[in-house]
Amino acid sequence: MPAIVVAYLYSEPGLEPAPELFSENRPSEKWPLKNWPLEDWSIDRVYQDLGGRQQLQALLTDAQAGQFSHLLLPRLADLGDTVEEVCQRLQQLEAQGICLIATHQSYRSDAGTSNVAAQLDLLREIEANQQQRRLRLGHARKRLQALPPPGKAPYGYRRGKEHYIIDRSAAVVVKDFFEQFLLYGSLRGAVRYLAKKHGKRISVATGRRWLTSAVYRGDLSHPAPTPAGKPQVLRDTHPALLSRQDAAQVDRLLRRNASLPRRTVSAPRSLAGLVSCAECAQPLTISRVTTHGKSREYLYLRNPKCSRAPKCPAIAYQQVLEQVIEAICTDLPRTVSGLDFSRLGQARAGMMAVIADKERILEQIPSLEATGVLDSETATLRTYNLRTELADLQTQMAQLPPISLSAIAQTASLPQFWQDLSETERRFFFREFIRQIGVRQSPDGVTVELKFVF
């Protein structure tokens, strides 16, 4: 009599995605089989439960009727919520002569034998799996209800009954950190500012986590249900310490700083990290020379890796700075006027239409639940999924360039605008508009070539 093979899959909605482990009635590479005794075989039926155990009960009924001979499942813990339930159902299946194979545990019971009680290690593993699942289920329920995850509240907040509430004394420190970073675009400078003004010492890594944390933006971020997925974000779950507009600016500054040499990100000079030789593309460094007694200071741009013989001479920093300002005032309005903003407007309009559709569906869920079209669990899961999708779309839209770029370019084309800024402030705005500055030396003098970020 040929073997009749069935499979059982169990997953919790909101905790893990439904497994997709079969292709043409055979397990895929995600579910490898070890020591499978049959050469020519296929899976005749798949029982699959999502949160409940209805299909498991149908499987046990079919087992009593002798409708299959082999049962395939990932783990024995999928047979119940407790160790007692798992053992009871294992004995029930094996008493019917079912050959049971748990692929993720390399477990196989021969038909007609009952060896569960003798395998204490297996029972301990089942118990550990059940405990881990209970913990993950508790966290998943909190996530679906938009409740904070377990653990200590982030600095600047305290745990409330249902959400984070602002800790006023610590929130002042966090807000000052964000304002300092937004003003000067320097992470290390903002960290030093906290230590000097508030006596709050944090590492640069901690400061970067503050800048990218969803919590300070009024959102909750939960780990992805799969290792390859991205974290899931729920927006507007508690009071924010960083506004949406400022958060978008923080993201732009972090992306901009990532393209700069590491040691130049916090450099005090406005041209640091931007200037390079137009001939050999080597970066130029800023050298400082002082007179005796340090009464006067001279700044030069040098190419320490110049391949010419003799090497190119140093260039006066102020000369290059003045030419850069002149080039921005001339080239920036012309470059911006040549950009096509229609596609940007179409992309923004398309995202806004999708967001409006999802918000309309979200508003209908309470009425669908009240009329019985959706049960409570399905409504909660659907609400959670819609809110995470809306958060992704709104984040993407916030990262689009501003449509008012032409008006900004008109202001930035005024020489007086640049001359009234300090070096640190000028550094901030240079990096907003310029990707690279090429400096070319010739017998006629020094010229600069600007590459804008758009």
ZIBELLIN-V739076 format. One record per backbone hydrogen bond with DSSP energy under -0.5 kcal/mol. CO is the residue of the C=O (numbers start at 1). NH is the residue of the N-H. E is the energy in kcal/mol with one decimal. If there is no record, write none. Layout:
# ZIBELLIN-V739076
CO_NH_E ; CO_NH_E
This chain:
# ZIBELLIN-V739076
3_5_-0.6 ; 4_69_-2.4 ; 4_70_-2.3 ; 5_44_-3.0 ; 5_45_-0.8 ; 6_72_-2.3 ; 7_47_-3.3 ; 8_74_-0.5 ; 9_49_-2.6 ; 11_13_-0.6 ; 11_51_-1.7 ; 12_15_-1.7 ; 12_16_-2.2 ; 19_21_-0.5 ; 21_28_-2.6 ; 23_26_-0.9 ; 25_43_-2.3 ; 26_23_-2.6 ; 28_31_-1.6 ; 39_41_-0.8 ; 42_5_-0.6 ; 42_44_-0.6 ; 45_7_-2.0 ; 46_48_-0.5 ; 47_9_-2.7 ; 49_11_-1.6 ; 49_51_-0.5 ; 53_57_-1.8 ; 54_58_-1.8 ; 55_59_-2.2 ; 56_60_-2.4 ; 57_61_-2.1 ; 58_62_-2.3 ; 59_63_-2.2 ; 60_64_-1.9 ; 61_65_-1.3 ; 62_67_-2.3 ; 63_66_-1.4 ; 69_99_-2.7 ; 70_6_-2.4 ; 71_101_-2.6 ; 72_8_-2.5 ; 73_103_-1.5 ; 74_104_-2.0 ; 75_78_-1.3 ; 76_79_-2.0 ; 77_80_-1.3 ; 82_86_-2.1 ; 83_87_-2.7 ; 84_88_-2.5 ; 85_89_-2.3 ; 86_90_-2.3 ; 87_91_-2.5 ; 88_92_-2.0 ; 89_93_-2.2 ; 90_94_-2.7 ; 91_95_-2.0 ; 92_96_-0.7 ; 93_96_-0.8 ; 93_98_-1.7 ; 94_97_-1.5 ; 94_112_-0.5 ; 98_100_-0.7 ; 99_71_-2.6 ; 100_109_-2.5 ; 101_73_-2.2 ; 101_103_-0.7 ; 102_105_-1.0 ; 102_107_-2.3 ; 103_106_-0.7 ; 107_102_-2.5 ; 108_110_-0.5 ; 109_100_-0.8 ; 110_113_-1.8 ; 113_115_-0.5 ; 115_119_-0.6 ; 116_119_-1.3 ; 118_120_-1.2 ; 119_123_-1.7 ; 120_124_-2.4 ; 121_125_-2.1 ; 122_126_-2.3 ; 123_127_-2.5 ; 124_128_-2.4 ; 125_129_-2.4 ; 126_130_-2.4 ; 127_131_-2.3 ; 128_132_-2.5 ; 129_133_-2.3 ; 130_134_-2.3 ; 131_135_-2.1 ; 132_136_-2.3 ; 133_137_-2.6 ; 134_138_-2.2 ; 135_139_-2.2 ; 136_140_-2.6 ; 137_141_-2.5 ; 138_142_-1.8 ; 139_143_-2.2 ; 140_144_-2.6 ; 141_145_-1.6 ; 142_147_-3.2 ; 143_146_-1.5 ; 154_157_-2.2 ; 156_167_-2.3 ; 158_165_-3.0 ; 163_160_-1.5 ; 164_239_-0.5 ; 165_158_-3.1 ; 166_168_-0.9 ; 167_171_-2.9 ; 168_172_-1.2 ; 169_173_-0.6 ; 170_174_-1.7 ; 171_175_-2.7 ; 172_176_-2.1 ; 173_177_-1.9 ; 174_178_-2.2 ; 175_179_-2.6 ; 176_180_-2.3 ; 177_181_-2.1 ; 178_182_-2.7 ; 179_183_-1.9 ; 180_184_-2.0 ; 181_185_-3.0 ; 185_187_-0.5 ; 186_190_-1.8 ; 187_191_-2.1 ; 188_192_-2.4 ; 189_193_-2.1 ; 190_194_-1.9 ; 191_195_-1.8 ; 192_196_-2.1 ; 193_197_-2.8 ; 194_198_-1.9 ; 194_199_-0.9 ; 194_200_-1.4 ; 199_201_-0.8 ; 200_202_-0.6 ; 203_207_-2.2 ; 204_208_-2.3 ; 205_209_-2.0 ; 206_210_-2.2 ; 207_211_-2.0 ; 208_212_-1.7 ; 209_213_-1.3 ; 214_217_-1.0 ; 214_219_-2.3 ; 215_218_-1.9 ; 216_241_-1.9 ; 216_242_-1.9 ; 218_237_-2.4 ; 218_238_-1.1 ; 220_234_-2.8 ; 222_232_-2.4 ; 226_229_-1.2 ; 232_222_-2.9 ; 234_220_-2.3 ; 243_247_-2.5 ; 244_248_-2.2 ; 245_249_-1.7 ; 246_250_-2.5 ; 247_251_-2.3 ; 248_252_-2.0 ; 249_253_-2.4 ; 250_254_-2.4 ; 251_255_-2.2 ; 252_256_-2.4 ; 253_257_-2.8 ; 254_258_-1.6 ; 255_259_-0.6 ; 256_259_-1.0 ; 257_260_-1.4 ; 261_264_-1.6 ; 261_265_-0.7 ; 262_265_-0.8 ; 264_267_-0.8 ; 269_272_-1.1 ; 271_274_-1.9 ; 271_275_-1.3 ; 274_437_-3.0 ; 275_284_-1.9 ; 276_439_-2.6 ; 277_281_-1.9 ; 282_277_-2.8 ; 285_287_-0.6 ; 285_302_-2.5 ; 287_300_-2.5 ; 289_298_-3.4 ; 291_294_-2.6 ; 292_295_-0.5 ; 296_291_-1.7 ; 298_289_-3.2 ; 299_317_-2.3 ; 300_287_-3.0 ; 300_302_-0.5 ; 301_315_-2.3 ; 302_285_-2.7 ; 302_304_-0.6 ; 303_306_-1.4 ; 315_301_-3.0 ; 316_320_-1.6 ; 317_321_-2.5 ; 318_322_-2.3 ; 319_323_-1.7 ; 320_324_-2.4 ; 321_325_-2.3 ; 322_326_-2.1 ; 323_327_-2.4 ; 324_328_-2.5 ; 325_329_-2.2 ; 326_330_-1.2 ; 327_331_-3.4 ; 328_332_-2.2 ; 330_334_-0.6 ; 331_335_-2.6 ; 332_336_-2.5 ; 333_337_-2.2 ; 334_338_-0.8 ; 335_338_-0.5 ; 336_339_-1.6 ; 339_341_-0.8 ; 341_345_-2.3 ; 342_346_-2.4 ; 343_347_-2.7 ; 344_348_-2.3 ; 345_349_-2.5 ; 346_350_-2.6 ; 347_351_-2.2 ; 348_352_-2.3 ; 349_353_-2.0 ; 350_354_-2.0 ; 351_355_-2.5 ; 352_356_-2.2 ; 353_357_-2.0 ; 354_358_-2.2 ; 355_359_-2.4 ; 356_360_-2.0 ; 357_361_-2.1 ; 358_362_-2.4 ; 359_363_-1.8 ; 360_364_-1.0 ; 361_364_-0.6 ; 361_365_-0.9 ; 362_365_-0.6 ; 364_368_-2.0 ; 365_369_-2.4 ; 366_370_-2.2 ; 367_371_-1.9 ; 368_373_-1.7 ; 368_374_-1.4 ; 369_372_-0.8 ; 375_379_-2.5 ; 376_380_-2.3 ; 377_381_-2.5 ; 378_382_-2.7 ; 379_383_-2.4 ; 380_384_-2.2 ; 381_385_-2.5 ; 382_386_-2.3 ; 383_387_-2.3 ; 384_388_-2.2 ; 385_389_-2.2 ; 386_390_-2.6 ; 387_391_-2.0 ; 388_392_-2.0 ; 389_393_-2.2 ; 390_394_-2.6 ; 391_395_-1.9 ; 392_396_-2.2 ; 393_397_-2.3 ; 394_398_-1.8 ; 395_399_-1.1 ; 397_400_-1.2 ; 402_405_-0.9 ; 403_406_-0.6 ; 404_408_-1.9 ; 405_409_-2.4 ; 406_410_-1.6 ; 407_411_-1.5 ; 408_412_-2.4 ; 409_413_-0.8 ; 411_414_-1.4 ; 413_415_-0.6 ; 414_417_-0.9 ; 414_418_-0.9 ; 415_419_-2.0 ; 416_420_-1.6 ; 418_421_-1.0 ; 422_426_-2.9 ; 423_427_-2.3 ; 424_428_-1.6 ; 425_429_-1.8 ; 426_430_-2.7 ; 427_431_-1.9 ; 428_432_-0.8 ; 429_433_-1.3 ; 430_433_-0.6 ; 430_434_-3.4 ; 433_453_-2.2 ; 436_451_-2.4 ; 437_276_-2.3 ; 438_440_-0.5 ; 438_449_-2.5 ; 439_278_-2.4 ; 440_447_-2.4 ; 442_445_-1.8 ; 445_442_-2.0 ; 447_440_-2.8 ; 449_438_-3.2 ; 450_452_-0.5 ; 451_435_-3.5 ; 451_436_-1.5
